[in-house]
Amino acid sequence: MEKGTKTFMTDIKILPDYWNQGLGTDGMKKVIQHIFSNTDYRLLVVPPNESNPAAIRVYKKSGFTLTAAKRWNKNPERKHKIMELLRKDYLSI
């Protein structure tokens, strides 16, 4: 893989008292903006668990698109979606 092409990010964790206030989406948009403004990364990838629809909504609102669903280690409790955001798509938002 070419250096500077891809990065993996983890879920944003927010305490329940702060859910449904847009903080996760605002925070993710700021993280994305910082990464694309200060690095040469061309692709961001996030692996939210399908049992966490709130995280999936945050990523969709932030510009990520669903590209795949994976089952890790054949464990049914570890099913993740793979969502991606290309720099060129971010710049066109």
C-alpha positions as CSV (number, residue, x, y, z in Angstrom):
1,M,0.0,0.0,0.0
2,E,1.2,3.5,-0.8
3,K,2.2,5.5,2.2
4,G,-0.2,8.3,3.0
5,T,-3.1,6.7,1.2
6,K,-5.3,5.4,4.0
7,T,-6.1,5.8,7.7
8,F,-8.4,3.9,10.0
9,M,-10.5,5.7,12.6
10,T,-12.4,4.4,15.6
11,D,-15.8,5.2,16.8
12,I,-16.4,8.4,18.7
13,K,-17.6,7.7,22.2
14,I,-20.1,10.1,23.8
15,L,-21.7,9.7,27.2
16,P,-25.4,9.0,27.1
17,D,-26.2,12.4,28.7
18,Y,-24.9,14.0,25.5
19,W,-26.5,11.8,22.9
20,N,-28.9,13.2,20.2
21,Q,-27.4,16.7,20.4
22,G,-25.3,16.5,17.2
23,L,-22.0,16.4,19.1
24,G,-20.8,13.2,17.5
25,T,-21.5,14.6,14.0
26,D,-19.9,17.9,14.7
27,G,-16.9,16.2,16.2
28,M,-16.5,13.8,13.3
29,K,-16.7,16.6,10.8
30,K,-14.0,18.5,12.6
31,V,-11.8,15.4,12.7
32,I,-12.3,14.8,9.0
33,Q,-11.6,18.5,8.2
34,H,-8.4,18.4,10.3
35,I,-7.1,15.2,8.7
36,F,-7.8,16.3,5.1
37,S,-6.3,19.8,5.8
38,N,-3.2,18.6,7.5
39,T,-2.2,15.3,5.9
40,D,-2.0,13.8,2.4
41,Y,-4.5,11.0,3.2
42,R,-6.8,10.2,0.3
43,L,-9.1,7.8,2.0
44,L,-10.7,7.5,5.5
45,V,-12.1,4.2,6.6
46,V,-14.3,3.5,9.7
47,P,-15.6,0.1,10.9
48,P,-18.8,0.8,12.9
49,N,-20.5,-2.2,14.4
50,E,-23.9,-2.9,12.7
51,S,-25.4,-3.0,16.2
52,N,-24.6,0.7,16.6
53,P,-26.9,2.6,14.3
54,A,-26.2,5.9,15.9
55,A,-22.5,5.7,14.9
56,I,-23.5,4.7,11.3
57,R,-25.8,7.8,11.1
58,V,-22.9,10.0,12.4
59,Y,-20.6,8.7,9.7
60,K,-23.3,9.1,6.9
61,K,-24.0,12.7,8.0
62,S,-20.2,13.3,7.9
63,G,-20.0,12.1,4.3
64,F,-19.0,8.4,4.6
65,T,-20.6,5.8,2.4
66,L,-21.1,2.1,3.1
67,T,-18.8,0.0,1.0
68,A,-18.9,-3.5,2.7
69,A,-20.0,-5.5,5.7
70,K,-17.5,-7.9,7.3
71,R,-17.8,-10.6,9.9
72,W,-14.5,-10.8,11.8
73,N,-13.3,-14.2,13.1
74,K,-16.7,-15.7,12.2
75,N,-18.1,-14.3,15.4
76,P,-21.7,-13.1,14.9
77,E,-21.2,-10.5,17.6
78,R,-18.4,-8.8,15.7
79,K,-20.1,-7.8,12.5
80,H,-18.9,-4.5,11.2
81,K,-19.8,-2.3,8.3
82,I,-17.0,-0.7,6.4
83,M,-17.6,2.9,5.5
84,E,-15.3,5.1,3.5
85,L,-14.8,8.8,2.6
86,L,-12.5,9.8,-0.2
87,R,-10.7,13.2,-0.1
88,K,-12.1,14.1,-3.5
89,D,-15.7,13.4,-2.3
90,Y,-15.1,15.4,0.9
91,L,-13.8,18.4,-1.1
92,S,-17.0,18.3,-3.2
93,I,-19.4,18.5,-0.2
